[in-house]
């Protein structure tokens, strides 16, 4: 096998010879639709089935293309395949949550440079998602409004932490950011998840993802290692208090240093941010999103 062989490349024998965006079943899945169904066992160490799915979303056939280099039109194709696959997985009776995400950069632990993301279908709601849902639900109960809508109004009113925006989405560095240069893309309209996007919103989202990715990679002149996480409601039951958004967690704290989760972060769950949200937003806002 050639040294530079990649299973995601056209001609590898593992993917079609011609494609724009492609769903590739994970070679080492943590969950499978063929696994035993969800059936908790009693006892101290209760177990559940791993009935779900792990997909790789190959963004583009070109091996060395950074996500920031995808055109807005191509990002729209990625958004469309997210929506299509989300619908398929949500229809499975045991799927409780569809988690769409991307890890980028060797520092994150990525061994495959080919541009790609992932989609997991969980037979349960993941713990951090559950925690966010509970907080949003509590705020909705106590204040009769969506916490995300209020945050968005505050950010638009202040403007200090805004990075970029368009007709349907706003990107800002949250006041509560934990990672240096963390950005949240928040929908202007209140809706639960990616399958609720209108055609115009899907195009707007693709354009803003492209712009944010270019800003990150032009900030210091190299692709920043990061995580991109789509936050949306669980697929079962209604969650009127939740609001679709995308979080970006860059782990680069400076041109030469990474952000490590050491004792205080990992052991106490308290993040020590190395930057001030307003200053980092200004730095990113002023970074030209050039190709």
C-alpha positions in Angstrom: 0.0 0.0 0.0 1.5 3.4 -0.9 2.8 5.5 2.0 0.4 8.4 1.1 -2.6 6.2 0.5 -5.9 7.6 2.0 -9.2 5.7 2.1 -11.1 8.9 1.6 -9.4 9.7 -1.7 -11.1 8.9 -5.0 -9.4 5.9 -6.5 -8.7 4.3 -3.1 -11.3 1.6 -3.7 -13.1 2.6 -0.5 -15.1 5.6 -1.9 -16.6 6.5 -5.2 -14.3 7.7 -7.9 -16.3 10.8 -8.2 -18.2 12.6 -5.4 -18.7 16.1 -3.9 -19.6 15.1 -0.3 -19.8 11.5 0.8 -21.0 9.6 3.9 -18.4 7.0 4.8 -19.2 4.4 7.6 -16.6 4.6 10.3 -14.2 1.7 10.2 -14.0 1.5 14.0 -17.5 2.5 15.2 -18.3 3.0 18.8 -22.0 2.4 18.0 -23.7 0.2 15.4 -27.3 -0.2 14.3 -26.8 -3.9 14.5 -25.8 -3.8 18.2 -28.1 -5.1 20.9 -30.9 -2.6 21.7 -30.9 -0.3 24.7 -31.5 -2.5 27.7 -30.1 -1.3 31.1 -28.9 -4.1 33.4 -29.3 -3.8 37.2 -26.3 -3.4 39.5 -23.6 -0.9 40.3 -22.1 -1.0 36.8 -25.2 -1.0 34.7 -24.6 -1.4 31.0 -26.6 -0.4 27.9 -26.5 -1.5 24.3 -24.4 0.4 21.8 -27.2 0.7 19.2 -26.5 3.7 17.1 -24.3 4.9 14.3 -20.9 6.4 13.6 -20.4 8.1 10.2 -17.6 10.0 8.6 -18.6 13.0 6.4 -16.0 13.4 3.7 -16.3 17.1 2.9 -14.4 17.1 -0.5 -12.5 14.7 -2.7 -9.3 16.8 -2.6 -7.0 15.4 0.1 -5.1 18.5 1.3 -7.9 21.0 1.2 -8.5 22.7 4.5 -12.2 23.2 5.6 -11.6 27.0 5.4 -10.8 26.5 1.7 -14.1 25.0 0.8 -16.3 27.4 -1.1 -19.6 28.6 0.5 -21.4 26.7 -2.2 -19.6 23.5 -1.2 -20.3 24.1 2.5 -24.0 24.2 1.4 -23.5 20.6 0.1 -22.1 19.6 3.5 -25.1 21.2 5.3 -27.5 19.4 2.9 -25.9 16.0 3.7 -26.0 16.8 7.4 -29.7 17.4 7.1 -30.3 14.2 5.0 -28.3 12.0 7.3 -29.9 13.5 10.4 -33.4 12.7 9.2 -32.3 9.1 8.4 -30.8 8.5 11.8 -33.5 10.3 13.8 -36.1 7.9 12.2 -34.4 5.0 13.9 -36.4 4.0 17.0 -33.5 3.8 19.4 -31.8 7.0 18.3 -32.1 9.7 21.0 -29.5 12.2 19.8 -27.8 13.0 16.5 -24.4 14.6 17.1 -22.7 16.3 14.2 -19.1 17.5 14.8 -15.7 18.0 13.4 -12.2 17.6 14.9 -9.5 19.3 12.9 -5.7 19.4 13.4 -3.0 17.0 14.6 -3.1 18.7 18.1 -6.7 17.6 18.4 -5.5 14.0 17.7 -6.6 13.8 14.1 -4.6 11.3 12.1 -6.4 11.8 8.7 -5.7 15.2 7.1 -8.4 14.7 4.5 -11.2 17.3 5.2 -13.9 15.5 7.1 -16.3 15.6 10.0 -18.4 13.0 11.8 -22.0 12.2 12.7 -22.9 10.0 15.7 -26.3 8.6 16.5 -26.6 8.0 20.2 -29.1 5.7 22.0 -29.1 8.3 24.8 -28.7 12.0 25.2 -24.9 12.7 25.9 -24.2 14.2 29.4 -23.0 17.6 28.3 -26.0 18.0 26.0 -28.2 16.9 28.8 -26.7 19.5 31.1 -27.2 22.3 28.6 -30.8 21.1 28.0 -31.5 21.2 31.7 -30.1 24.7 32.1 -32.1 26.0 29.1 -35.2 24.3 30.4 -34.8 25.9 33.9 -34.3 29.4 32.4 -37.4 28.9 30.2 -39.5 27.8 33.2 -38.3 30.7 35.4 -38.3 33.5 32.8 -40.8 32.4 30.1 -38.2 33.0 27.4 -35.4 31.3 25.5 -32.0 31.9 27.1 -30.3 31.8 23.7 -32.7 34.4 22.2 -31.9 36.6 25.2 -28.1 36.1 24.8 -28.4 36.9 21.1 -30.3 40.2 21.8 -27.6 41.1 24.4 -24.8 40.4 21.9 -26.4 42.4 19.1 -27.2 45.3 21.4 -23.6 45.4 22.8 -21.7 44.6 19.7 -18.5 44.1 21.7 -18.2 40.4 21.2 -19.6 40.2 17.6 -17.3 38.6 15.0 -19.4 38.5 11.9 -23.1 38.0 10.9 -25.5 37.7 8.0 -29.3 37.8 7.5 -29.9 34.5 9.4 -27.0 33.9 11.7 -24.7 35.8 14.1 -21.2 34.7 15.1 -19.8 36.0 18.4 -17.3 35.2 21.1 -19.5 34.3 24.1 -19.1 36.2 27.4 -18.9 32.8 28.9 -16.3 31.5 26.5 -14.0 28.8 27.9 -11.6 28.4 25.0 -9.4 31.2 23.6 -11.2 32.5 20.6 -14.3 30.4 21.1 -17.1 31.4 18.7 -20.8 30.6 18.7 -22.9 30.8 15.5 -26.4 31.4 16.7 -29.6 31.3 14.5 -31.5 34.6 14.6 -34.8 32.6 14.3 -35.7 30.3 17.1 -35.8 26.7 16.0 -34.6 23.4 17.4 -32.2 21.8 14.9 -30.7 21.6 11.5 -33.6 19.8 9.9 -35.7 23.0 10.6 -33.5 25.2 8.4 -35.2 26.9 5.5 -33.5 26.8 2.1 -32.3 30.4 2.6 -31.1 29.7 6.1 -29.1 26.6 4.9 -27.3 28.9 2.4 -26.7 31.5 5.0 -25.3 29.0 7.5 -22.9 27.6 4.9 -21.7 31.1 4.1 -21.1 32.0 7.7 -19.3 28.7 8.5 -17.0 29.5 5.6 -16.3 33.0 6.8 -15.6 31.9 10.4 -13.3 29.1 9.2 -11.3 31.6 7.1 -11.0 34.0 10.0 -9.6 31.3 12.2 -7.1 30.2 9.7 -6.0 33.8 8.8 -5.7 34.9 12.4 -2.1 33.6 12.6 -1.6 32.4 9.1 -2.1 28.7 9.6 -5.0 26.3 10.1 -6.0 26.4 13.8 -6.7 23.0 15.5 -10.3 23.1 16.6 -13.6 21.4 17.3 -16.8 22.3 15.5 -19.9 21.1 17.3 -23.6 21.4 16.2 -25.9 21.9 19.2 -29.5 20.9 18.6 -32.4 19.3 20.4 -32.7 15.5 21.0 -34.7 13.8 18.3 -37.5 12.5 20.5 -40.1 14.7 22.2 -40.4 18.5 22.0 -37.8 20.9 23.5 -39.2 24.4 22.9 -36.6 26.0 25.1 -33.6 24.8 23.0 -32.2 26.9 20.1 -30.0 25.7 17.3 -26.3 26.9 17.4 -22.8 25.8 16.5 -19.9 26.0 18.8 -16.2 26.3 17.7 -13.6 25.4 20.3 -10.1 26.4 19.0 -7.3 25.0 21.2 -4.6 27.4 19.9 -4.1 30.1 22.6 -1.3 32.0 20.7 0.7 31.5 17.5 3.1 29.2 19.4 1.1 27.8 22.3 -1.9 25.4 22.8 -4.5 25.5 25.4 -4.2 22.5 27.7 -6.9 21.3 30.1 -4.8 20.8 33.2 -5.7 20.3 36.8 -8.1 23.2 37.3 -10.0 22.5 34.1 -9.9 18.7 34.1 -10.1 18.1 37.8 -12.4 20.9 39.0 -14.3 21.6 35.8 -13.3 25.3 36.0 -11.9 26.8 32.8 -9.2 29.4 33.1 -9.5 31.4 29.9 -6.3 33.0 28.6 -8.1 35.8 26.8 -10.8 38.4 27.3 -13.9 37.7 25.2 -14.2 41.4 24.0 -10.5 41.6 23.0 -10.6 38.2 21.2 -13.8 39.1 19.3 -12.2 42.4 18.2 -9.1 40.5 17.0 -11.2 38.0 15.0 -13.6 40.7 13.7 -10.7 42.6 12.3 -9.1 39.4 10.7 -9.9 39.5 7.0 -11.7 36.3 5.8 -9.7 36.0 2.7 -9.2 32.8 0.7 
